[in-house]
Amino acid sequence: MSEPAQPPALARAGALCLLTGATGFIGGRLARRLLSEGYRVRALARAGSDTSALSHMGAELATGDVRDARSLEIALEGAQRVVHCAALVSDWATVAEISATNVQGTRNVVQAAARAGVGRLVHLSTTDIYAFPDGGPISETHVPSRFANWYAQTKLEAEGEVRAAQAAGSLQCVILRPATVYGPGSLEVIGEIARAIRGGHMLLIARGRPIAGLCYVENVLDAVLLALEHERAPGEAFNVTDGLSSTWRELCDALAEGMGAGRVRWSLPYAPASALGLALESSYRLLRRATGVKLAPLLSRQAVHVLGRDQQFSNLKLRQTLGWEPRVGFDEGLAATLAWLSAEGI
């Protein structure tokens, strides 16, 4: 593993960084990394969240919610930096629910940060904002023509809130668009895939041939650190991807072999899988309204889009502008991920 590219010195001068989404996969790893780099970290967490890991690593805690503007004002007191990781990632929540967190929540964070005099905000978006165009590599200039799900659309609308603040001159902003982030702690992606492989019910789309668009979590964190301080970062959006050509079949086969499980046998063509996903989403929404059940559908259009279209994005802008390079390769990232899966008993 090579040394990460180093941002300017403020990162190690005790600057206070407010981190939203700190109890999630990327946010939790980022909190530890920021602390190790010399930042003070204040983690925004909703009441009742499990914040034990954050407390143990030495992060300050601020109880609040991105949907609650007043809680953000309190949490931002004295902060010089903000990393906005919080988002509702859902295949089947209602439009109102997703928008409240992803769009209005981002608007609240941006506006509160500007009022608080924060020096810079880094917003974690997603390559889903490109609306799964297939082909590639897709650069930051790609304009989506239509959206297949509300999550992707709300994340693009959230970027609009960030861009508006940058254009108004009220706040320096940087947008990062990670692709498929994997690594230790990825319960909702790698953990679910691993459980499905072990249980013999993992389903691939188009025989697993689409490119997975992988990015190891530590490589994403390197990009965040650079975006927080690099003089050329403000006002820009960057794809964050390792640039690998690994397919979903190759990833699943590697996970299966590492876990001592059988290879994935099941696959559906893209079109019928998408139709099935839509039917299941609709059925689960009706079931939720009738019974209050919160289980996710077995298959969704979001999952079909991610698994069934090439997630091939260019990282050239990030490399040329900020000097970023993916310092953790696939073999090393896979080994760390498998070790975590084993330790978790997955």
C-alpha positions as CSV (number, residue, x, y, z in Angstrom):
1,M,0.0,0.0,0.0
2,S,1.5,3.4,-1.0
3,E,1.3,6.5,1.0
4,P,-1.8,8.7,0.3
5,A,-1.4,12.1,-1.5
6,Q,-1.2,14.7,1.2
7,P,-3.4,17.8,1.4
8,P,-2.1,21.1,2.7
9,A,-1.2,21.5,6.4
10,L,-4.5,22.7,7.9
11,A,-5.6,19.1,8.1
12,R,-3.2,18.5,10.9
13,A,-3.7,21.8,12.7
14,G,-6.8,20.7,14.8
15,A,-9.5,22.0,12.5
16,L,-13.0,21.0,13.6
17,C,-14.9,19.0,11.0
18,L,-18.6,18.3,11.3
19,L,-19.4,14.9,9.8
20,T,-22.9,13.9,8.9
21,G,-23.8,10.3,8.3
22,A,-21.0,9.3,10.7
23,T,-22.8,6.1,11.9
24,G,-22.7,4.7,8.3
25,F,-20.2,2.6,6.5
26,I,-18.2,5.4,4.8
27,G,-18.9,8.0,7.6
28,G,-17.6,5.7,10.4
29,R,-14.4,4.9,8.5
30,L,-14.0,8.6,7.6
31,A,-14.3,9.7,11.3
32,R,-11.4,7.5,12.3
33,R,-9.3,8.7,9.3
34,L,-10.0,12.4,10.0
35,L,-9.0,12.0,13.6
36,S,-5.8,10.2,12.6
37,E,-5.0,13.1,10.3
38,G,-5.2,15.7,13.1
39,Y,-8.8,17.0,12.6
40,R,-11.2,17.3,15.5
41,V,-14.4,15.5,14.5
42,R,-17.9,16.3,15.6
43,A,-20.3,13.6,14.5
44,L,-23.9,14.4,13.8
45,A,-26.1,11.5,14.9
46,R,-29.8,11.1,15.4
47,A,-31.2,10.4,18.9
48,G,-31.1,6.7,19.6
49,S,-28.2,5.9,17.1
50,D,-25.4,3.6,18.2
51,T,-22.6,6.0,18.6
52,S,-20.4,3.8,20.8
53,A,-17.7,3.4,18.2
54,L,-17.5,7.1,17.5
55,S,-17.2,7.9,21.2
56,H,-14.5,5.2,21.6
57,M,-12.4,6.7,18.8
58,G,-12.6,10.2,20.3
59,A,-15.1,12.0,18.2
60,E,-17.4,14.6,19.7
61,L,-21.1,13.8,19.4
62,A,-23.9,16.2,18.4
63,T,-27.4,14.9,18.5
64,G,-29.4,16.1,15.5
65,D,-30.8,15.4,12.1
66,V,-30.1,16.9,8.7
67,R,-33.9,17.4,8.4
68,D,-33.8,19.6,11.5
69,A,-32.2,23.0,10.7
70,R,-31.9,24.1,14.3
71,S,-29.9,21.0,15.3
72,L,-27.5,21.7,12.5
73,E,-26.9,25.3,13.7
74,I,-25.9,24.0,17.1
75,A,-23.7,21.2,15.7
76,L,-21.9,23.6,13.4
77,E,-20.7,26.1,16.1
78,G,-17.0,26.5,15.7
79,A,-16.6,24.2,12.7
80,Q,-14.2,25.0,9.9
81,R,-15.0,22.0,7.6
82,V,-18.1,19.9,6.8
83,V,-18.2,16.5,5.2
84,H,-21.8,15.7,4.3
85,C,-22.2,11.9,4.1
86,A,-25.8,11.5,5.3
87,A,-28.3,10.2,2.8
88,L,-31.3,8.0,2.6
89,V,-30.2,5.2,0.3
90,S,-33.4,3.3,-0.5
91,D,-34.8,1.2,-3.3
92,W,-38.4,1.6,-2.4
93,A,-39.0,4.4,0.1
94,T,-41.5,7.1,-0.9
95,V,-40.5,10.1,-3.0
96,A,-41.3,12.4,0.0
97,E,-39.1,10.3,2.4
98,I,-36.1,10.2,0.1
99,S,-36.4,13.9,-0.8
100,A,-36.7,15.0,2.8
101,T,-33.3,13.6,3.6
102,N,-31.4,13.9,0.4
103,V,-32.7,17.2,-1.0
104,Q,-34.1,19.2,1.9
105,G,-31.5,17.7,4.3
106,T,-28.7,18.8,2.0
107,R,-30.2,22.3,1.6
108,N,-30.3,22.5,5.4
109,V,-26.7,21.5,5.8
110,V,-25.4,23.9,3.1
111,Q,-27.4,26.8,4.4
112,A,-26.4,26.2,8.0
113,A,-22.7,25.8,7.0
114,A,-22.8,29.1,5.1
115,R,-24.4,30.9,8.0
116,A,-21.8,29.4,10.4
117,G,-18.9,30.7,8.3
118,V,-17.6,27.2,7.5
119,G,-14.5,27.3,5.2
120,R,-15.4,24.3,3.0
121,L,-18.0,21.6,2.5
122,V,-17.4,18.3,0.9
123,H,-20.6,16.6,-0.3
124,L,-20.6,12.8,-1.0
125,S,-22.9,12.2,-4.0
126,T,-22.9,9.1,-6.2
127,T,-22.2,8.0,-9.7
128,D,-25.9,7.0,-9.7
129,I,-26.6,10.7,-10.7
130,Y,-25.6,9.7,-14.3
131,A,-28.8,7.5,-14.4
132,F,-27.0,4.3,-15.3
133,P,-26.1,5.1,-19.0
134,D,-24.1,1.9,-19.6
135,G,-21.0,2.0,-21.7
136,G,-18.2,4.4,-20.7
137,P,-16.0,5.4,-19.2
138,I,-18.4,8.2,-18.1
139,S,-16.8,11.6,-17.3
140,E,-18.1,14.4,-15.0
141,T,-19.5,16.2,-18.1
142,H,-22.1,13.5,-18.8
143,V,-25.7,14.9,-18.6
144,P,-28.3,12.2,-17.7
145,S,-31.3,12.1,-20.1
146,R,-33.7,10.3,-17.8
147,F,-33.9,8.8,-14.3
148,A,-34.8,5.2,-13.4
149,N,-35.4,5.7,-9.7
150,W,-36.0,8.5,-7.2
151,Y,-32.8,7.9,-5.2
152,A,-30.6,8.8,-8.2
153,Q,-32.8,11.9,-9.0
154,T,-32.7,13.2,-5.5
155,K,-29.0,12.9,-5.3
156,L,-28.6,15.0,-8.4
157,E,-31.1,17.5,-6.9
158,A,-28.9,17.5,-3.8
159,E,-25.9,18.4,-5.9
160,G,-27.9,21.4,-7.2
161,E,-28.2,22.7,-3.6
162,V,-24.5,22.4,-3.2
163,R,-23.7,24.1,-6.5
164,A,-26.1,27.0,-5.7
165,A,-24.1,27.7,-2.5
166,Q,-20.9,27.6,-4.4
167,A,-22.2,29.9,-7.2
168,A,-23.5,32.4,-4.6
169,G,-20.1,32.6,-3.0
170,S,-21.4,31.8,0.4
171,L,-19.5,28.6,0.8
172,Q,-16.6,26.7,-0.8
173,C,-18.0,23.3,-2.0
174,V,-16.6,20.1,-3.5
175,I,-18.7,17.2,-4.8
176,L,-17.4,13.7,-4.8
177,R,-19.2,10.9,-6.7
178,P,-18.1,7.5,-5.5
179,A,-19.0,4.4,-7.6
180,T,-19.5,1.0,-5.9
181,V,-17.7,1.4,-2.6
182,Y,-16.5,-1.9,-1.0
183,G,-14.3,-2.9,1.9
184,P,-14.5,-3.8,5.6
185,G,-17.8,-2.6,7.2
186,S,-19.8,-2.6,4.0
187,L,-22.8,-4.4,5.5
188,E,-25.4,-3.2,3.1
189,V,-23.5,-4.1,-0.1
190,I,-20.7,-6.6,0.4
191,G,-22.3,-8.0,3.5
192,E,-25.6,-8.6,1.7
193,I,-23.9,-10.1,-1.3
194,A,-21.8,-12.4,0.9
195,R,-24.8,-13.6,2.8
196,A,-26.7,-14.3,-0.5
197,I,-23.7,-16.2,-1.9
198,R,-23.4,-18.3,1.2
199,G,-27.1,-18.9,1.2
200,G,-27.1,-19.9,-2.5
201,H,-29.6,-17.2,-3.5
202,M,-27.4,-14.5,-5.0
203,L,-28.8,-13.3,-8.3
204,L,-26.7,-11.8,-11.0
205,I,-28.0,-9.7,-13.9
206,A,-26.9,-10.4,-17.5
207,R,-24.7,-13.3,-16.2
208,G,-22.7,-10.9,-14.1
209,R,-20.9,-9.4,-17.2
210,P,-21.4,-5.7,-16.4
211,I,-18.5,-3.8,-14.9
212,A,-19.0,-3.3,-11.1
213,G,-17.3,0.1,-10.8
214,L,-15.4,-0.8,-7.6
215,C,-13.7,1.7,-5.3
216,Y,-12.1,0.5,-2.1
217,V,-13.2,2.5,0.9
218,E,-9.8,3.8,1.9
219,N,-9.3,5.2,-1.7
220,V,-12.6,7.1,-1.2
221,L,-11.3,8.5,2.1
222,D,-8.1,9.7,0.4
223,A,-10.3,11.7,-2.1
224,V,-12.2,13.2,0.8
225,L,-9.0,14.4,2.5
226,L,-7.8,16.0,-0.6
227,A,-11.1,17.6,-1.4
228,L,-11.2,19.2,2.1
229,E,-8.0,21.2,1.6
230,H,-6.7,21.2,-2.0
231,E,-6.7,24.7,-3.5
232,R,-8.0,23.4,-6.8
233,A,-11.0,21.4,-5.4
234,P,-13.7,24.1,-4.7
235,G,-16.4,24.3,-7.3
236,E,-15.6,21.0,-8.8
237,A,-17.2,17.6,-9.0
238,F,-15.1,14.4,-9.2
239,N,-15.9,10.8,-9.9
240,V,-14.2,8.5,-7.4
241,T,-13.6,5.0,-8.7
242,D,-10.6,2.7,-8.8
243,G,-10.9,2.4,-12.6
244,L,-11.0,-1.4,-12.6
245,S,-12.6,-3.5,-15.3
246,S,-13.7,-6.1,-12.7
247,T,-17.2,-7.5,-13.4
248,W,-19.9,-8.5,-10.9
249,R,-19.2,-12.1,-11.8
250,E,-15.5,-11.7,-11.0
251,L,-16.3,-10.0,-7.7
252,C,-18.8,-12.6,-6.7
253,D,-16.5,-15.5,-7.7
254,A,-13.6,-14.0,-5.7
255,L,-15.8,-13.6,-2.7
256,A,-17.2,-17.1,-3.0
257,E,-13.7,-18.6,-3.3
258,G,-12.5,-16.6,-0.4
259,M,-15.4,-17.7,1.8
260,G,-15.2,-21.3,0.7
261,A,-18.7,-21.1,-0.8
262,G,-20.2,-22.2,-4.2
263,R,-20.2,-19.9,-7.2
264,V,-23.3,-17.9,-8.0
265,R,-25.5,-20.0,-10.3
266,W,-28.6,-17.7,-10.8
267,S,-28.9,-14.9,-13.4
268,L,-31.7,-13.0,-15.2
269,P,-31.6,-10.9,-18.3
270,Y,-31.8,-7.2,-17.7
271,A,-35.3,-6.4,-19.0
272,P,-37.3,-9.1,-17.1
273,A,-35.2,-8.5,-14.0
274,S,-36.1,-4.8,-14.1
275,A,-39.8,-5.6,-14.5
276,L,-39.7,-8.0,-11.6
277,G,-38.0,-5.4,-9.5
278,L,-40.7,-2.9,-10.2
279,A,-43.4,-5.4,-9.4
280,L,-41.8,-6.3,-6.1
281,E,-41.3,-2.7,-5.1
282,S,-44.9,-1.9,-5.7
283,S,-46.0,-5.0,-3.8
284,Y,-43.8,-4.2,-0.8
285,R,-45.0,-0.6,-0.7
286,L,-48.6,-1.8,-0.5
287,L,-47.6,-4.3,2.2
288,R,-45.8,-1.6,4.1
289,R,-48.8,0.7,4.1
290,A,-51.1,-2.2,5.2
291,T,-48.9,-3.8,7.9
292,G,-46.0,-1.4,8.7
293,V,-43.4,-4.0,7.6
294,K,-40.0,-2.5,7.0
295,L,-38.3,-5.4,5.2
296,A,-36.8,-4.4,1.8
297,P,-38.0,-6.1,-1.4
298,L,-36.1,-9.2,-2.5
299,L,-35.2,-7.4,-5.8
300,S,-35.6,-3.8,-6.9
301,R,-35.0,-1.7,-10.0
302,Q,-32.1,0.1,-8.2
303,A,-30.3,-3.2,-7.7
304,V,-31.0,-4.3,-11.2
305,H,-29.6,-1.0,-12.6
306,V,-26.4,-1.2,-10.5
307,L,-25.9,-4.9,-11.3
308,G,-27.1,-4.9,-14.8
309,R,-25.3,-1.9,-16.4
310,D,-21.7,-1.1,-16.8
311,Q,-20.5,1.1,-13.8
312,Q,-17.6,2.4,-15.8
313,F,-16.6,5.9,-14.8
314,S,-13.5,8.0,-15.5
315,N,-11.3,9.0,-12.6
316,L,-9.0,11.1,-14.8
317,K,-10.2,14.5,-13.5
318,L,-9.6,13.5,-9.9
319,R,-6.1,12.2,-10.7
320,Q,-5.1,15.2,-12.8
321,T,-6.6,17.9,-10.6
322,L,-6.0,16.7,-7.0
323,G,-3.2,14.2,-7.6
324,W,-5.3,11.3,-6.3
325,E,-4.4,7.7,-7.1
326,P,-6.1,4.5,-6.0
327,R,-3.4,3.3,-3.7
328,V,-5.2,0.1,-2.5
329,G,-5.5,-2.4,-5.3
330,F,-8.2,-5.0,-5.8
331,D,-6.2,-8.0,-4.4
332,E,-5.4,-6.1,-1.2
333,G,-8.9,-4.7,-0.9
334,L,-10.5,-8.1,-1.4
335,A,-8.2,-9.7,1.2
336,A,-9.1,-7.1,3.8
337,T,-12.8,-7.5,2.9
338,L,-12.7,-11.3,3.3
339,A,-10.9,-11.0,6.6
340,W,-13.6,-8.7,7.8
341,L,-16.4,-11.0,6.6
342,S,-14.7,-13.9,8.4
343,A,-14.4,-11.9,11.6
344,E,-18.0,-10.9,11.4
345,G,-19.1,-14.5,10.8
346,I,-20.7,-13.7,7.5
